[in-house]
Amino acid sequence: MTKMFINGQSVNALSGKVLDVLSPVDGQKFEEIPRGEKADVDLAVNAANKALDSAWGKTTALERGRLLMKLGEKVLEHHAELAALEARDTGKPMTTAKTDITVLARYFEFYGSAADKIHGLVLPFLDGYTVNVLREPLGVTAHIIPWNYPAQMLGRSIAPALAMGNAVVVKPAEDACLTPIRVAELARDVGFPDGAINIVTGLGEEAGAALSEHPGINFISFTGSNEVGVLIQKAAAKNVIKCVLELGGKSPHVVFGDADLDRAVPIITRGIIANTGQTCTAGSRLIVQKSIYPEIMDRLAKQFAQIKVGTPDMDLDCGPVVNIAQRDRVAYFLKEAEKSGIEMVAQGVLSPGLPKEGYYVTPTLLGNVPANHRCAQEEIFGPVLAAMSFDTEAEGIALANGTDFGLMAAVWTENGGRQQRVSKAIKAGQVYINAFGAGGGVELPFGGVKRSGHGREKGFLALEELSTTKTVINYHG
């Protein structure tokens, strides 16, 4: 049984309760985790506060950075172990899992090198005064992370928090929490003080709710569904603390008639099948100018027909989705498309002999999807691409902005003026031009607008989100 991690120790839930961990590959139990509850959250938050009052709170920015850099090195030393754990827990292909661990290490490297480079200010003021603006940690920060990228999301969330001197309490998704726990153990090995990093496992409605409502925390970071995000924001409001919410997307590719399709088509395909479509930034809408709609759909159909789905060790294009609920969700949307008479242009291939109890779905390209259809409006969180067409630039922009989401987008055109006009007009936190999701983007500020959430992660802006300022006005005559 895998234990959670509180105050530098691997521990069971105080109640002794456990949760079964099921493999996405075959639906069978392969592990147990503690079913943490409010009492366990209390221990973790208290440990974090104690760390701030002792060793961790006295650790200088330079030393915090060194510890984060050492943790990045330790992650790379254990790369094979962590990748295997990530693939087993989530079902993703081994190549994807290996990439995720590399990116995890990069988060620790990036924020480790930034820890001692966040400076305060000296402000000009009245004669006889010196005014300093200090940048300080918030205190105990809570991080509720999802199951689609447990390793990456751990690094993205806690690395800037630790760099700024906060102590963290993490509640990973019960479907995929083994990698975060192992990373916390590695952090202890490289010298992080007890209580600086705490991991509480359990159900969202129990451990997650208790953490988000806890009066001892000073900040909440949450990535997940819009419905839960609203509850998180209400909990934060009751304690008058800040939260950063990343609540998903319905990201469009807007493809104009002059686009370089040799470049665009493979990237558009990868953008929807990566991690079996279980990505908030998945490019799940394809908005194409009518003059090239037949050509791009023909090219994409050929690409989709070659997509293969298999187990992690097969290391194909897609693995299973994470659980049976997600498998059923994808199936539901495909049935809705069929009932509506939407064209199923092409599908990928399930490898022969896959376990019947596994959570496998078929990558699907849908054509001529009405802009108001559920498949074009709602986040499916699976490898389903909804295509539609437009005539004018204004119509393309209107379609791109025609959902409640605004997380990421791509504009495909060789016209420089159009690149600037359309990227400025699209309402999204990130807009790519002739690219999509390039390089993981640890350095690039990331977050949404509209119902995709608020606040920013990644890059130096994350350090600002995870800190506050104090203005010291000194009269000295």
C-alpha positions in Angstrom: 0.0 0.0 0.0 1.2 3.5 -0.9 1.0 5.9 2.1 0.5 9.7 2.0 3.2 12.1 3.1 2.8 14.4 6.1 5.5 16.3 8.0 8.3 14.3 6.4 6.7 10.9 7.1 4.8 8.3 5.1 1.6 7.7 7.0 -1.8 6.0 6.8 -5.1 7.9 7.2 -6.0 8.4 10.9 -9.2 6.5 10.3 -7.4 3.6 8.7 -9.6 3.8 5.6 -8.3 3.1 2.2 -9.2 3.5 -1.5 -8.6 1.0 -4.3 -6.5 2.2 -7.2 -7.7 0.7 -10.5 -5.6 0.3 -13.6 -6.9 2.1 -16.7 -5.4 -0.7 -18.7 -7.6 -3.5 -17.5 -9.9 -2.0 -14.8 -8.3 -4.2 -12.1 -7.1 -3.1 -8.7 -3.3 -2.8 -8.4 -2.8 -0.6 -5.3 -4.4 1.0 -2.3 -4.0 4.6 -1.0 -5.2 6.1 2.3 -8.6 7.7 2.3 -7.6 10.9 4.0 -10.3 13.1 5.7 -10.5 16.3 7.6 -8.4 15.1 10.5 -5.6 14.2 8.1 -5.8 17.6 6.4 -5.6 19.2 9.8 -2.3 17.4 10.4 -0.9 18.4 7.1 -1.9 22.1 7.4 -0.5 22.2 11.0 2.7 20.6 9.8 3.1 23.2 7.1 2.5 26.1 9.5 5.0 24.6 11.9 7.5 24.4 9.1 7.0 28.1 8.3 7.7 28.9 12.0 10.9 26.8 12.0 13.4 25.4 9.5 11.6 26.1 6.3 10.6 29.7 7.2 14.3 30.4 8.0 15.6 29.0 4.7 17.0 31.7 2.5 15.9 32.2 -1.1 19.3 31.0 -2.2 19.0 27.8 -0.3 15.4 27.3 -1.4 16.6 27.5 -5.0 19.4 25.0 -4.4 16.9 22.5 -2.9 14.6 22.9 -5.9 17.5 22.4 -8.2 18.6 19.3 -6.3 15.1 17.9 -6.5 15.1 18.4 -10.2 18.3 16.4 -10.4 16.9 13.7 -8.2 13.8 13.4 -10.4 16.0 12.9 -13.4 18.0 10.3 -11.5 14.8 8.4 -10.9 13.4 9.1 -14.3 12.7 5.5 -15.3 11.0 4.7 -12.0 8.8 7.8 -12.1 7.8 7.3 -15.7 6.8 3.7 -15.1 4.8 4.8 -12.1 3.1 7.6 -14.1 2.2 5.3 -17.0 0.8 2.6 -14.7 -1.3 5.1 -12.7 -2.7 7.0 -15.7 -2.5 4.5 -18.6 -0.6 6.9 -20.8 2.0 5.6 -23.3 5.5 5.3 -22.0 6.9 8.0 -24.3 4.3 10.5 -22.9 5.0 9.5 -19.3 8.8 9.9 -19.9 8.2 13.4 -21.3 6.0 14.3 -18.3 8.8 13.4 -15.9 11.3 15.5 -17.9 9.0 18.4 -17.7 8.5 17.9 -14.0 12.2 18.2 -13.5 12.2 21.3 -15.6 9.7 23.0 -13.3 12.1 22.4 -10.4 15.0 23.7 -12.4 13.3 26.8 -13.7 11.9 27.9 -10.3 15.0 26.8 -8.5 17.1 29.2 -10.6 14.4 32.0 -10.1 14.1 31.7 -6.3 16.7 34.4 -5.4 15.8 36.7 -8.3 12.4 38.0 -7.2 13.3 41.4 -5.9 11.5 44.1 -4.0 11.4 47.8 -4.8 12.6 51.1 -3.3 10.1 53.8 -4.0 10.8 57.5 -4.2 8.8 59.4 -1.6 8.8 62.5 0.6 12.1 63.9 1.8 13.2 62.2 5.0 11.6 58.9 4.1 12.8 55.6 2.6 10.1 53.3 1.3 10.8 49.6 0.6 8.3 47.2 -1.0 9.1 43.7 0.1 7.9 40.5 -1.6 7.0 37.8 0.8 5.4 34.3 0.8 1.7 33.9 1.4 2.1 31.2 4.0 0.5 27.8 3.6 -0.6 27.1 0.0 -3.1 24.4 -0.9 -2.8 22.7 -4.3 -5.6 20.5 -5.6 -4.3 18.8 -8.8 -6.0 16.7 -11.4 -5.4 13.2 -12.7 -4.5 13.9 -16.3 -0.9 15.1 -15.7 -0.2 14.3 -12.0 3.6 14.7 -12.4 3.6 17.8 -14.5 0.8 19.4 -12.5 2.6 18.8 -9.2 5.7 20.6 -10.6 3.7 23.4 -12.1 1.8 24.0 -8.9 4.3 23.6 -6.1 7.6 24.6 -7.6 6.8 28.4 -7.7 5.1 28.1 -4.3 8.2 26.6 -2.7 10.5 29.0 -4.6 8.7 31.9 -2.9 9.0 30.3 0.6 5.5 28.9 1.0 4.8 25.6 2.6 2.5 23.4 0.5 -0.3 20.9 1.1 -1.2 18.9 -2.0 -4.4 16.9 -2.6 -3.8 14.9 -5.8 -6.7 13.2 -7.6 -7.5 9.8 -6.1 -7.3 8.3 -9.7 -3.6 9.2 -10.0 -1.6 10.2 -7.0 1.3 7.8 -6.9 3.9 9.9 -8.6 3.3 13.0 -6.4 3.8 10.9 -3.3 7.1 9.5 -4.6 8.3 13.0 -5.5 7.6 14.2 -2.0 9.7 11.3 -0.7 12.5 12.4 -3.0 12.2 16.0 -1.7 12.8 14.7 1.8 15.9 12.8 0.5 17.4 16.0 -0.9 16.9 18.0 2.3 13.5 19.7 2.3 12.6 20.3 5.9 9.7 18.3 7.5 6.4 20.0 6.7 7.5 22.0 3.7 5.8 19.5 1.4 2.7 17.5 2.4 0.6 15.2 0.3 -2.9 14.1 1.5 -4.7 11.5 -0.6 -8.5 10.9 -0.6 -11.7 11.8 -2.2 -12.4 15.3 -3.5 -15.6 15.7 -1.5 -13.8 14.7 1.7 -10.1 15.6 1.7 -10.3 18.1 -1.1 -13.2 19.9 0.5 -11.6 19.9 3.9 -8.4 21.4 2.4 -10.1 24.1 0.4 -12.2 25.2 3.5 -9.4 25.0 6.0 -8.8 28.3 8.0 -5.1 27.6 8.2 -4.3 28.0 4.5 -3.5 31.2 2.7 -4.0 30.4 -1.0 -5.7 27.7 -3.2 -4.6 26.5 -6.6 -7.1 24.3 -8.4 -7.2 22.6 -11.8 -10.3 20.7 -12.7 -13.9 21.1 -13.7 -15.8 24.3 -13.7 -18.4 23.0 -11.2 -15.8 22.1 -8.6 -13.9 25.4 -9.4 -17.0 27.3 -8.3 -17.0 25.5 -5.0 -13.3 26.1 -4.5 -13.8 29.8 -5.1 -16.6 30.0 -2.6 -14.4 28.3 0.0 -11.6 30.7 -0.7 -14.0 33.6 -0.4 -15.2 32.5 3.1 -11.6 32.6 4.3 -10.8 35.8 2.3 -7.9 34.2 0.5 -6.8 34.2 -3.1 -7.2 31.3 -5.5 -5.9 30.5 -9.0 -8.4 28.4 -11.0 -7.7 26.6 -14.3 -11.0 25.1 -15.3 -10.6 23.6 -18.7 -11.1 24.7 -22.3 -12.5 24.1 -25.8 -9.5 25.4 -27.6 -9.8 26.3 -31.3 -7.5 26.0 -34.3 -8.6 28.8 -36.7 -7.2 27.8 -40.1 -7.2 30.3 -43.0 -7.0 29.5 -46.7 -3.3 30.4 -46.9 -2.2 28.2 -44.1 0.7 25.8 -44.5 -1.2 22.6 -44.2 1.9 20.4 -44.3 2.9 22.0 -41.0 -0.6 22.4 -39.6 -2.2 19.0 -40.1 0.2 16.9 -38.0 0.2 19.5 -35.2 -3.6 19.7 -35.2 -3.7 15.9 -35.0 -1.3 15.7 -32.1 -3.1 18.5 -30.3 -6.2 16.4 -29.9 -4.8 12.9 -29.4 -2.0 13.9 -26.9 -2.7 12.2 -23.6 -5.7 10.6 -25.3 -7.3 14.0 -25.4 -7.3 14.3 -21.6 -5.8 17.8 -21.7 -7.4 21.1 -20.8 -5.6 22.7 -23.7 -6.5 20.0 -26.2 -7.2 21.6 -29.6 -10.7 20.1 -29.7 -12.3 22.6 -32.2 -11.2 22.9 -35.8 -12.4 26.1 -37.5 -11.5 26.1 -41.2 -12.0 28.6 -44.0 -14.3 27.0 -46.6 -11.9 27.3 -49.5 -9.6 24.6 -47.9 -12.2 22.7 -45.8 -12.3 19.7 -48.1 -8.6 19.4 -48.4 -7.8 19.7 -44.7 -10.5 17.2 -43.8 -9.2 14.7 -46.3 -5.7 15.1 -44.9 -6.9 14.8 -41.3 -9.0 11.7 -42.2 -5.8 10.0 -43.4 -4.0 11.0 -40.2 -6.8 9.8 -37.9 -7.1 6.4 -39.7 -3.4 5.8 -38.7 -3.9 6.6 -35.0 -3.4 3.5 -32.9 -4.6 2.9 -29.3 -3.0 0.5 -26.9 -1.6 -0.2 -23.5 1.3 2.0 -22.0 3.9 -0.7 -22.8 2.8 -0.8 -26.5 3.8 2.9 -26.6 1.4 3.9 -29.3 -0.4 7.2 -30.1 -3.0 6.9 -27.3 -3.5 4.9 -24.2 -6.8 4.3 -22.3 -8.6 7.1 -20.6 -8.1 7.3 -16.8 -11.4 5.7 -15.5 -14.7 4.2 -16.5 -16.5 7.6 -16.0 -14.3 9.2 -18.5 -14.7 6.4 -21.0 -18.5 6.7 -20.6 -18.3 10.4 -21.1 -16.5 10.2 -24.4 -19.0 7.5 -25.6 -21.9 9.7 -24.6 -20.7 12.6 -26.7 -20.1 10.4 -29.7 -23.7 9.0 -29.4 -25.0 12.6 -29.2 -23.1 13.3 -32.4 -24.6 10.2 -34.1 -28.1 11.1 -33.0 -27.7 14.6 -34.4 -26.6 13.2 -37.8 -23.1 14.7 -37.5 -20.6 13.2 -40.0 -18.1 10.8 -38.5 -15.3 11.5 -40.9 -12.6 9.2 -39.6 -11.6 7.1 -36.6 -8.5 5.6 -35.1 -7.8 2.0 -34.5 -8.0 0.0 -31.2 -5.2 -2.5 -31.1 -6.2 -6.2 -31.2 -6.4 -8.0 -27.9 -6.8 -5.1 -25.5 -8.3 -6.1 -22.1 -12.1 -5.8 -22.4 -12.3 -4.2 -18.9 -9.9 -1.4 -19.9 -10.9 2.1 -20.5 -10.3 2.5 -24.2 -11.9 5.0 -26.6 -11.6 5.5 -30.3 -10.1 8.8 -31.6 -12.7 10.4 -33.8 -12.9 13.2 -36.3 -16.3 14.8 -36.6 -17.2 17.0 -39.6 -19.5 19.9 -40.2 -20.4 20.2 -36.5 -23.0 22.9 -35.8 -21.4 25.7 -33.7 -24.1 25.3 -31.0 -23.9 21.5 -30.7 -22.6 20.0 -27.4 -19.6 18.5 -29.2 -18.6 22.0 -30.2 -19.4 23.7 -26.9 -18.6 21.3 -24.0 -15.3 19.9 -22.9 -15.3 16.2 -23.9 -11.8 15.5 -22.5 -11.2 12.8 -25.0 -9.7 12.4 -28.5 -12.6 13.9 -30.3 -12.0 16.7 -32.8 -15.1 18.8 -33.9 -14.6 20.5 -37.3 -16.6 23.4 -38.8 -16.1 26.0 -41.5 -16.3 29.8 -42.0 -16.2 32.4 -44.8 -14.8 35.6 -43.5 -12.2 36.6 -40.9 -14.8 38.1 -38.7 -16.9 34.8 -38.8 -13.8 32.8 -37.9 -13.1 35.0 -34.9 -16.8 34.8 -33.8 -16.6 31.0 -34.0 -13.4 30.9 -32.0 -14.9 33.1 -29.3 -18.2 31.3 -29.4 -17.9 29.1 -26.3 -17.8 29.8 -22.5 -14.1 28.9 -22.5 -11.0 30.8 -23.2 -7.8 28.9 -22.4 -5.8 28.4 -25.5 -6.1 28.9 -29.3 -4.1 28.7 -32.5 -4.2 30.8 -35.6 -2.9 29.3 -38.9 -2.1 31.9 -41.6 0.9 33.2 -43.5 -0.6 36.8 -43.6 1.3 38.8 -41.0 -1.5 41.4 -40.6 -4.1 38.7 -40.1 -1.9 37.0 -37.6 -1.9 40.1 -35.4 -5.6 41.0 -35.9 -6.9 37.5 -35.1 -4.6 36.7 -32.2 -5.6 40.0 -30.5 -9.3 39.4 -31.2 -9.4 35.8 -29.8 -10.3 35.7 -26.1 -7.9 33.2 -24.6 -5.0 33.1 -22.1 -2.6 31.8 -24.7 -2.7 32.2 -28.5 -0.2 30.4 -30.8 0.5 31.5 -34.4 1.3 28.7 -36.8 2.1 26.5 -33.7 0.3 24.8 -30.8 1.5 23.8 -27.4 5.1 24.1 -28.4 7.7 22.8 -26.0 5.6 22.5 -22.8 6.1 26.1 -22.1 7.3 26.1 -18.5 8.5 29.7 -19.1 5.2 30.9 -20.6 2.5 32.4 -18.4 -0.5 30.2 -18.6 -4.2 30.5 -17.5 -7.6 31.2 -18.8 -10.3 33.9 -19.3 -14.1 33.5 -19.1 -15.1 30.2 -17.6 -11.6 28.7 -18.1 -10.7 30.4 -14.8 -8.4 33.1 -13.6 -4.9 33.7 -12.3 -1.7 32.7 -14.0 0.7 29.8 -13.6 4.1 29.1 -15.2 6.7 31.7 -15.9 7.6 34.5 -13.6 4.0 35.5 -13.2 3.4 32.4 -11.1 5.9 33.7 -8.5 3.8 36.9 -8.2 0.6 34.9 -7.8 2.2 32.9 -5.0 3.5 35.9 -3.0 2.4 39.2 -1.6 4.0 42.6 -1.0 4.6 44.5 2.1 5.3 48.3 2.0 7.6 49.5 4.7 7.7 53.3 5.1 10.6 54.5 7.2 10.8 58.1 8.4 14.4 58.9 9.3 14.4 62.7 9.1 
